[in-house]
Amino acid sequence: MSPHRLTIEQASDFLSMDVNELHSKAVQGEIPCHQQGKRFFFDQEELDLWRSKEIIGKLNTKKKPGKGASKGRASAPSALQDAPMDYPQLHELCATHLIEAEMQAKCIPAVLKELVKLAENSDSLYLPKDLFEELLAREQESSTAIGFGVAIPHPKRRIQQPNFEDSFVCVARLEAPIFFGSETGDQKTDIFFLVCCLDSNLHLATLARIGQLIATTSLAEDLRQAENASEMYRIITEIDLAPEEYPMQS
């Protein structure tokens, strides 16, 4: 069996989901799977993408807003209740040289190309063209925009053909916001977090961590007010270390 083809028990461990719940989802077609006779098998890459879309979808779901949430968006506890809770330190995955404060791009492909150029500063990227294609493929699946003028692009496939040596996060601020395909379609996006993580748990936790900080703190607005990349990194670090001190302004 391919190392990326999982039995239901292995998939249960990978997703941290009860076997019976996973079996029920497979029977009802609620999760990507393959069936041979009465047995279900799962592709690790497909499960990774499914879980990523679940997290982005929860952040982008229209619900009655709770405290600290924008109208029409889920409050952070509701949106992230199924996300990994051992959050990484976001600022440790990022650095000043991975931040662009004055990015110029007027469409989705242009934004992704500029993010790939920024990712080359990590010295961990193997093939920039392949990363661009995976980012574009992910956006074609469904938008990674989460509202609040923020998007979290990430490659569609990372496990079978990793395109980078180490995990990292790039951050970019557009000079002029663009429509980035959010579900509501009525809000432009100007803040981008490019997430490139080798480990699936780290990948999912990083998506959730960024979403939590955006939904509950002043991170997005503070990044918009920053003068340069150095100040943007300082803001990310300070809010990442003490989010309770930077509540979202109502």
C-alpha positions, 0 to 999 in steps of 0.5 A, a space after each residue: 500500500 502506498 504510504 499516502 494511502 490510509 486505512 480507516 484506522 490510519 485516517 482516523 489517527 491522521 484526522 484525530 477523528 473517531 473511527 465510527 464518525 469517519 466511517 459515517 462520513 465516508 458512507 454519506 459521502 461527506 469526506 473524500 474516500 475510495 471504496 473497495 468492497 466494504 472497505 474504505 481507503 483514504 488519500 492523505 493528500 485529499 484528507 489534508 486538503 479537505 481539512 484545510 477547506 473545513 477550517 477556511 470554511 468555518 472562518 468564512 461561514 455566515 453566522 450571528 456574530 459573537 463578541 469580537 466578530 464582524 457582522 456576517 462572520 463566525 465568532 472565533 470559538 465557533 469557527 475554530 472549535 474543530 481546529 487543532 488547539 496546539 497553536 504554533 508561534 506564528 512569528 517563529 514561522 515568519 520574519 521581516 524578509 518574508 514580509 512585503 508592505 507595498 505589494 502591487 498586484 491587481 488580480 488573483 494570479 498576480 498576487 500569487 506570483 508576487 507571493 511566490 517571489 516573496 517566498 523565494 526569500 525563505 531559501 527553502 523553496 525548490 521550484 517557484 513555478 510549481 508553488 505558483 501552480 499549487 497555489 492557483 489550483 487551491 484557489 480554483 478549488 475554493 477561495 482562501 479569503 476569510 473575510 476581514 480583508 484577509 486571505 490565507 493562500 496555501 498550496 493544494 498539494 504539500 505531502 506527496 510532492 513537497 516544494 519547500 525544505 522548511 515551513 514558513 509563512 509570508 505576509 503581504 499587504 497590497 497597495 490597493 485591495 482586490 476582490 479575491 473570491 470570498 464567499 460574500 463577494 462584497 469585500 476586497 482583500 489586501 492582507 495575505 498570509 502565505 502558509 507553507 508548512 511541511 507537517 500537516 498538523 502544523 499546517 492546519 494549526 497555522 491556518 487556525 491560528 491566523 484565523 483566530 488572531 484575525 477574528 479576535 484581535 486588531 491584527 489586520 487593522 494594525 498591519 494596515 497601519 504599519 509603516 514598513 515590513 519591520 513594523 509589520 513583523 513587530 506587530 505580528 510578534 507582539 499580538 501573537 505572544 499576547 493576543 488578549 492585549 490587542 482586542 478587535 476594535 468594535 
